[in-house]
Amino acid sequence: MLNSNSANKMIITEDCINCGACKEECHAGAVYEPGKRFKVNRRVYFPISLDHFFIVTEFCDGCAGFKKIKCIAVCPMGAIKSK
């Protein structure tokens, strides 16, 4: 099920070094590798970024139920920001 709530959505900035730590930490499966297509409701979309990891905001729940936002906490470059 998609999360339509736009509060607490994360974005990955150009400071990303493509280490993949955020992808490993994301319990919602919202983080994708550069250049990867993704599906929302059986429709395939082109990648949001070809250069760095990206977060599909429709899947991101802002780590609801956790004490901290996991992708932000694990990013060594501080490249993940809240919208």
Secondary structure, DSSP 8 states (H G I E B T S, - for coil): ------TT-EEE-TT-----HHHHH-TT--EE-TT--EEETTEEE--S-SSS-EE-TTT--TTTTSSS-HHHHH-TT--EEE-
